[in-house]
Amino acid sequence: MKINKLTLKNAYVLEPEPFADHRGKFIRIYCYKELQRIGHSKPIVQINHSISIQKGTVRGMHFQYRPKAETKIVKCVCGSVFDVIIDLRRGSSTFLQWHGEVLSAENMKMMYVPEGFAHGFQTLEEDAELLYLDTEFYSPGHEGGVRFDDPAVGIKWPIPVSQLSEKDSAHPLLSSDFSGIVL
């Protein structure tokens, strides 16, 4: 597995190195031993599967507050998405900076989302599916979100937004003092 460091501190894009032969391909999507090289130390405790049917759908930007903060490994298994992370760690040299990466079934890339980051994505085609490998269980009492269009972050989405949940559209805008973020 290739581990590509991003400009956001502690964030990575993972690229599996497929074994291909006349039958098809085989890839490893998770190896605890390999990820220890970047400081990954928590076990995966939950795997989620997201299915979005309409092109342009935005899901996010989600995170969990401490003590339920989670690391995620996100992989697109069908279609393609523009996957986005935001550094919400107060005091980080990359605080409020974002990174977007096209993840697709074809390119097999995965986003490594460290604790203290918000995560979301926009579907670039119909019927996009993602797998999330999480180091923490979902905890409704610890969930938080950042508006996908928050001007304090300035994410540049590649296509117009076609679908957004009521919950995601209701996330408050970040205030100038960012007092709502304690990660």
Buried (B, 14 or more C-beta within 10 A) or exposed (E): BEBEEBEBBBBBBBBBEEEEEEEEEEBEBBEEEBBEEBEBEEEBEEEEEBEBEEBBBBBBBBBBBEEBBBBBBBBBBBBBBBBBBBBBBEEBEBBBBBBBBBBBEEBBBBBBBBBBBBBBBBBBBEEBBBBBBBBBEBEEEBEBBBBBBBEEBEBEBEEEEEBBEEEBEEBEEBEEEEEEBEB
